[in-house]
Amino acid sequence: MENKRPVLITAGGTGGHVYPGLAVARALQEQGVPVVWMGTHKGLEARVIPEAGIEMAWLDVTGLRGKGVMALVLAPFKLVKALYQSVAIMRKHKPVAVLGMGGFVAGPGGLVASLMKIPVVIHEQNAIPGLTNRLLSKFSTKVLEGFPGSFTQAKDKAVPIGNPVRKDIAGLPAPAERMKQHGDKLHLLIIGGSLGAQALNETVPVALAQLDESIRLVVRHQAGRDKDAMTRECYEKASVDAQVSPFIEDMAEAYGWADLVICRSGALTVAELAAAGLASVLVPYPYAVDDHQTANGLYLSENGAAILLPQTDLTASALAEHLEKMMQTPERLLQMGERARELARPDATAEVAAIVAGLADYRFNTEVVA
């Protein structure tokens, strides 16, 4: 193992970049391919990747968009520093290939690797590519798309492959089998993400209070850090029973429990909903860069697997109307869940890992991962 040159994965900032990269890293490691991860001390990767037992190579770099005038003034100096650090990392670890999973941290590493003639693969999770990946697409050997057709500017390199999703989510039982186990009560799951979604926390309890009494529900609501008490109070005021928590540690269990999900439409969430085979009401985060969450959500809604409800239209009465129509006809929920699963790419993790391993001249058995 010590004599093998590693694959270097560079991704950071948020879970949308880090967790798909971690899924690929584990797939590579399971087949004997060594992995080093390049990230920052400030992003989620600083905690998650060392906990996974993966060696870190640290980079000092921050994003540029929406950071103010001073950040823009300092940006060239920070970029030069990050480029020098990337050169040092490449020389130390001598990677056989670099996989960029998006986020600003992927930029310096991908650029330096390209200049050093190291094969570079980038993976874009969102339906609208981020700035870093748009720039890196010009220097990359392969461009992998989480959503088909997202890279119009690199069609000759683009491969629609889907978003890597954890095996325990992709391996959940079929939607019909799960719904049958729930009896006459439908299971509603609300996900706000680690920071929570205030609009969902405030609106969903009021909407549920407006539903017809014939609709029998069991409700679980993930409210976000420090928002569970306020959300619980909203449910109490609305006289709606709900299990409220700040976090959900086991998302596979939560998805397996649910019949319907109300959530944002980040790329990873959309991929997990599809892999799990779940109907959903998607409320895109309205301040996402390039409004990419709306584009992500359209992939499910335009294919009959979700309802897309812009936050500007999110009122208790509008949400209640959508929920009532869906829950009065469980067959529709089931059809939406089955349609979602038809859109899933459960082999995405193995396929991304195989492409990277292939460029690095490592053997990789996709059947082992799948």
C-alpha positions as CSV (number, residue, x, y, z in Angstrom):
1,M,0.0,0.0,0.0
2,E,2.8,2.4,0.9
3,N,4.3,2.2,-2.6
4,K,1.1,3.1,-4.3
5,R,0.6,6.6,-5.5
6,P,-2.8,8.0,-4.3
7,V,-5.8,9.5,-5.9
8,L,-6.2,13.1,-4.5
9,I,-9.7,14.2,-3.9
10,T,-10.3,17.9,-3.5
11,A,-13.6,19.2,-2.2
12,G,-14.8,21.3,0.7
13,G,-17.1,23.7,2.3
14,T,-20.5,22.1,2.5
15,G,-22.0,18.6,2.7
16,G,-23.1,18.8,-0.9
17,H,-19.5,18.6,-2.0
18,V,-18.0,16.7,0.8
19,Y,-20.3,13.7,1.2
20,P,-20.4,12.7,-2.4
21,G,-16.6,12.9,-2.5
22,L,-16.4,10.8,0.7
23,A,-18.6,8.1,-0.9
24,V,-16.2,7.9,-3.8
25,A,-13.2,7.9,-1.5
26,R,-14.6,4.9,0.4
27,A,-15.3,3.1,-2.8
28,L,-11.7,3.6,-3.9
29,Q,-10.3,2.6,-0.6
30,E,-12.4,-0.6,-0.4
31,Q,-10.5,-1.8,-3.6
32,G,-7.1,-0.9,-2.4
33,V,-6.7,2.5,-4.0
34,P,-5.0,5.0,-1.6
35,V,-6.7,8.4,-1.1
36,V,-5.5,11.8,0.1
37,W,-8.0,14.6,0.6
38,M,-7.2,18.3,0.0
39,G,-9.3,20.7,1.9
40,T,-9.4,23.6,4.4
41,H,-9.5,23.9,8.1
42,K,-12.8,25.9,7.9
43,G,-15.0,23.6,5.8
44,L,-17.0,20.5,6.8
45,E,-14.2,18.4,5.5
46,A,-12.0,19.4,8.5
47,R,-14.1,17.3,10.8
48,V,-15.7,14.6,8.5
49,I,-12.6,13.5,6.5
50,P,-10.2,12.8,9.4
51,E,-13.0,11.0,11.2
52,A,-13.3,8.7,8.2
53,G,-9.6,7.9,8.5
54,I,-8.5,9.7,5.3
55,E,-5.2,11.6,5.2
56,M,-5.7,15.4,4.9
57,A,-3.6,17.9,2.9
58,W,-4.5,21.4,4.1
59,L,-5.0,24.4,1.9
60,D,-5.6,28.0,2.9
61,V,-8.3,29.4,0.5
62,T,-11.7,30.9,0.8
63,G,-14.6,31.5,-1.7
64,L,-14.9,34.8,-3.5
65,R,-18.6,35.2,-4.3
66,G,-20.5,37.5,-2.0
67,K,-17.6,38.1,0.4
68,G,-17.4,41.9,0.1
69,V,-14.8,44.4,-1.3
70,M,-11.9,43.5,1.1
71,A,-12.2,39.8,0.2
72,L,-11.9,40.7,-3.5
73,V,-8.8,42.9,-2.8
74,L,-7.1,40.1,-1.0
75,A,-8.2,37.4,-3.3
76,P,-5.2,37.5,-5.8
77,F,-2.8,37.2,-2.9
78,K,-4.7,34.3,-1.3
79,L,-5.0,32.6,-4.7
80,V,-1.2,32.8,-5.2
81,K,-0.6,31.3,-1.8
82,A,-3.1,28.5,-2.4
83,L,-1.4,27.7,-5.8
84,Y,2.0,27.4,-4.1
85,Q,0.5,25.2,-1.4
86,S,-1.1,23.0,-4.1
87,V,2.3,22.6,-5.9
88,A,3.8,21.5,-2.6
89,I,1.0,19.0,-2.0
90,M,1.3,17.6,-5.5
91,R,5.1,17.2,-5.1
92,K,4.7,15.5,-1.7
93,H,1.9,13.1,-2.5
94,K,2.6,12.6,-6.2
95,P,-1.1,11.7,-7.0
96,V,-1.8,9.6,-10.1
97,A,-5.1,11.5,-10.6
98,V,-7.1,14.3,-9.1
99,L,-10.9,14.3,-8.5
100,G,-12.4,17.7,-7.9
101,M,-15.9,17.6,-6.4
102,G,-16.6,21.3,-6.5
103,G,-16.3,24.2,-4.0
104,F,-13.7,26.9,-4.1
105,V,-11.0,24.6,-2.6
106,A,-11.1,22.4,-5.7
107,G,-9.9,25.3,-7.9
108,P,-6.2,25.6,-7.0
109,G,-5.6,21.9,-6.8
110,G,-7.3,21.2,-10.1
111,L,-5.4,24.0,-11.9
112,V,-2.0,23.0,-10.5
113,A,-2.6,19.3,-11.3
114,S,-3.5,20.1,-14.9
115,L,-0.3,22.2,-15.3
116,M,1.7,19.3,-13.8
117,K,0.1,16.9,-16.4
118,I,-1.8,15.0,-13.8
119,P,-5.2,13.7,-15.0
120,V,-8.0,15.8,-13.6
121,V,-11.6,14.7,-13.3
122,I,-14.3,17.1,-12.0
123,H,-17.8,16.2,-10.8
124,E,-20.5,18.8,-10.7
125,Q,-23.4,17.9,-8.3
126,N,-25.8,20.7,-9.3
127,A,-27.9,21.2,-12.4
128,I,-26.2,24.6,-12.9
129,P,-22.4,24.3,-12.6
130,G,-20.5,26.3,-9.9
131,L,-17.9,28.9,-10.8
132,T,-14.9,26.6,-9.8
133,N,-16.1,23.7,-12.0
134,R,-16.9,26.0,-14.9
135,L,-13.3,27.2,-14.9
136,L,-11.8,23.8,-14.3
137,S,-13.8,22.2,-17.1
138,K,-11.4,23.8,-19.6
139,F,-8.4,22.0,-18.0
140,S,-10.1,18.7,-17.1
141,T,-9.7,15.3,-18.7
142,K,-13.3,14.3,-17.8
143,V,-16.3,16.3,-16.7
144,L,-18.9,14.3,-14.8
145,E,-22.5,15.6,-14.5
146,G,-24.8,15.0,-11.5
147,F,-27.7,16.2,-13.8
148,P,-27.6,15.4,-17.5
149,G,-26.9,18.4,-19.8
150,S,-25.5,20.7,-17.1
151,F,-22.2,21.3,-18.9
152,T,-23.2,22.7,-22.2
153,Q,-19.7,24.4,-22.5
154,A,-17.8,21.1,-22.3
155,K,-20.0,18.7,-24.2
156,D,-17.0,16.8,-25.6
157,K,-15.8,15.9,-22.1
158,A,-19.1,15.7,-20.3
159,V,-20.5,12.4,-19.0
160,P,-23.9,12.3,-17.3
161,I,-23.3,10.0,-14.3
162,G,-25.5,11.1,-11.4
163,N,-24.6,12.0,-7.9
164,P,-22.8,9.6,-5.5
165,V,-25.1,8.4,-2.8
166,R,-24.4,6.3,0.2
167,K,-25.1,2.5,-0.2
168,D,-27.5,2.3,2.7
169,I,-29.8,4.9,1.1
170,A,-29.6,3.4,-2.4
171,G,-30.2,-0.1,-0.9
172,L,-33.5,0.8,0.8
173,P,-36.6,-1.5,0.0
174,A,-38.9,-0.5,-2.8
175,P,-41.4,2.4,-2.1
176,A,-44.5,0.0,-2.2
177,E,-42.9,-2.3,0.3
178,R,-42.1,0.5,2.7
179,M,-45.6,2.1,2.5
180,K,-47.3,-1.3,3.1
181,Q,-45.4,-1.5,6.4
182,H,-46.8,1.8,7.6
183,G,-50.5,0.7,7.8
184,D,-53.1,3.4,7.5
185,K,-50.9,6.3,8.8
186,L,-48.8,8.2,6.3
187,H,-45.3,9.2,7.4
188,L,-44.3,12.8,6.7
189,L,-40.6,13.8,7.0
190,I,-39.5,17.5,7.0
191,I,-35.8,18.2,6.5
192,G,-34.3,21.6,7.0
193,G,-30.6,20.7,6.8
194,S,-28.0,21.2,9.5
195,L,-28.8,24.9,9.8
196,G,-32.5,24.4,9.4
197,A,-35.0,26.1,7.1
198,Q,-36.9,28.8,8.9
199,A,-39.5,29.0,6.3
200,L,-40.3,25.3,6.7
201,N,-40.1,25.5,10.5
202,E,-42.7,28.2,10.6
203,T,-45.0,27.2,7.8
204,V,-45.3,23.4,7.9
205,P,-47.0,23.3,11.4
206,V,-49.7,25.8,10.4
207,A,-50.2,24.0,7.1
208,L,-50.7,20.6,8.8
209,A,-53.2,22.1,11.2
210,Q,-55.3,23.0,8.1
211,L,-55.5,19.4,6.7
212,D,-58.7,17.5,6.6
213,E,-59.2,15.5,9.8
214,S,-59.5,12.3,7.8
215,I,-55.8,12.5,6.9
216,R,-53.9,10.5,9.5
217,L,-50.2,11.5,9.8
218,V,-47.1,10.7,11.7
219,V,-44.7,13.7,11.5
220,R,-40.9,13.9,12.0
221,H,-39.3,17.3,11.6
222,Q,-35.6,18.0,11.5
223,A,-35.4,21.7,12.5
224,G,-31.7,22.5,12.5
225,R,-29.2,23.6,15.1
226,D,-30.7,25.6,17.9
227,K,-34.1,25.7,16.1
228,D,-35.8,22.7,17.5
229,A,-37.3,24.4,20.6
230,M,-38.9,27.2,18.5
231,T,-40.2,24.7,15.9
232,R,-41.7,22.5,18.7
233,E,-43.5,25.5,20.0
234,C,-44.9,26.2,16.5
235,Y,-46.3,22.7,16.4
236,E,-47.8,23.1,19.9
237,K,-49.5,26.3,18.9
238,A,-50.9,24.6,15.9
239,S,-52.1,21.6,18.0
240,V,-50.2,19.2,15.8
241,D,-48.2,16.2,17.1
242,A,-44.7,16.0,15.7
243,Q,-41.3,14.5,16.7
244,V,-38.9,17.5,16.4
245,S,-35.1,17.2,16.5
246,P,-32.2,19.4,15.6
247,F,-30.4,16.8,13.6
248,I,-31.0,13.4,12.0
249,E,-27.9,11.2,12.4
250,D,-29.2,8.3,10.3
251,M,-30.6,9.6,7.1
252,A,-31.1,6.1,5.6
253,E,-33.3,5.2,8.5
254,A,-35.3,8.4,8.1
255,Y,-35.8,8.0,4.4
256,G,-36.8,4.4,4.9
257,W,-39.4,5.6,7.5
258,A,-40.9,8.3,5.3
259,D,-43.7,8.2,2.6
260,L,-43.4,11.9,1.8
261,V,-40.6,14.5,2.3
262,I,-40.8,18.3,2.5
263,C,-37.3,19.8,2.0
264,R,-34.9,22.0,0.1
265,S,-33.6,20.9,-3.2
266,G,-29.8,20.7,-2.8
267,A,-28.1,18.3,-5.2
268,L,-27.3,15.7,-2.6
269,T,-30.9,15.8,-1.2
270,V,-32.4,15.4,-4.7
271,A,-30.1,12.5,-5.4
272,E,-31.0,10.8,-2.1
273,L,-34.7,11.3,-2.7
274,A,-34.4,9.6,-6.0
275,A,-32.2,6.8,-4.7
276,A,-34.6,6.2,-1.8
277,G,-37.7,6.4,-4.1
278,L,-39.6,9.1,-2.2
279,A,-42.2,11.6,-3.2
280,S,-41.4,15.1,-2.2
281,V,-42.5,18.7,-1.9
282,L,-39.4,20.8,-2.8
283,V,-38.9,24.4,-1.6
284,P,-35.7,25.6,-3.2
285,Y,-33.5,27.8,-1.1
286,P,-34.1,31.2,-2.8
287,Y,-30.7,32.7,-2.2
288,A,-28.6,29.8,-3.7
289,V,-26.0,30.9,-6.2
290,D,-27.4,31.0,-9.7
291,D,-30.7,29.7,-8.2
292,H,-29.3,26.2,-8.8
293,Q,-31.7,24.6,-6.3
294,T,-34.6,25.5,-8.5
295,A,-32.9,23.8,-11.5
296,N,-32.1,20.8,-9.3
297,G,-35.7,20.5,-8.2
298,L,-37.1,20.7,-11.7
299,Y,-35.3,17.5,-12.5
300,L,-37.7,15.7,-10.2
301,S,-40.8,17.8,-10.6
302,E,-40.8,17.8,-14.4
303,N,-40.6,14.0,-14.3
304,G,-43.5,13.6,-12.0
305,A,-41.5,12.7,-8.9
306,A,-42.0,15.9,-6.9
307,I,-44.0,19.1,-6.4
308,L,-41.8,22.2,-6.8
309,L,-43.0,25.1,-4.6
310,P,-41.0,28.3,-4.7
311,Q,-40.5,30.0,-1.3
312,T,-42.3,33.1,-2.6
313,D,-45.4,30.9,-3.0
314,L,-44.9,29.0,0.3
315,T,-47.9,29.8,2.4
316,A,-49.6,27.6,4.9
317,S,-52.8,27.4,2.7
318,A,-50.8,26.6,-0.5
319,L,-48.8,23.9,1.2
320,A,-51.9,22.4,2.9
321,E,-53.6,22.3,-0.5
322,H,-50.7,20.4,-2.1
323,L,-50.4,18.0,0.9
324,E,-54.1,17.3,1.0
325,K,-54.2,16.3,-2.7
326,M,-51.2,14.1,-2.3
327,M,-52.2,12.4,0.9
328,Q,-55.8,11.7,0.0
329,T,-54.5,9.5,-2.8
330,P,-51.7,7.4,-1.4
331,E,-51.5,5.8,-4.9
332,R,-50.2,9.1,-6.2
333,L,-47.5,9.2,-3.5
334,L,-46.5,5.7,-4.5
335,Q,-46.3,6.6,-8.2
336,M,-44.2,9.7,-7.4
337,G,-41.9,7.6,-5.3
338,E,-41.5,5.0,-8.0
339,R,-40.9,7.7,-10.6
340,A,-38.2,9.2,-8.4
341,R,-36.5,5.8,-8.1
342,E,-36.6,5.4,-11.9
343,L,-34.6,8.7,-12.1
344,A,-32.0,7.5,-9.6
345,R,-28.4,6.6,-10.6
346,P,-27.5,4.1,-7.8
347,D,-24.3,3.1,-9.5
348,A,-22.9,6.7,-9.6
349,T,-20.5,6.2,-6.8
350,A,-19.0,3.1,-8.5
351,E,-18.9,4.8,-11.9
352,V,-17.1,7.9,-10.7
353,A,-14.6,5.8,-8.8
354,A,-14.0,3.6,-11.8
355,I,-13.4,6.5,-14.1
356,V,-10.8,8.0,-11.7
357,A,-9.2,4.6,-11.0
358,G,-9.0,4.0,-14.7
359,L,-7.1,7.2,-15.4
360,A,-4.8,6.2,-12.6
361,D,-4.3,2.8,-14.1
362,Y,-5.8,1.0,-11.1
363,R,-8.1,-1.9,-11.5
364,F,-11.6,-1.2,-10.2
365,N,-14.5,-3.7,-10.0
366,T,-17.8,-1.7,-10.1
367,E,-19.9,-4.7,-9.1
368,V,-18.2,-4.8,-5.7
369,V,-19.4,-1.2,-5.0
370,A,-22.9,-1.6,-6.5
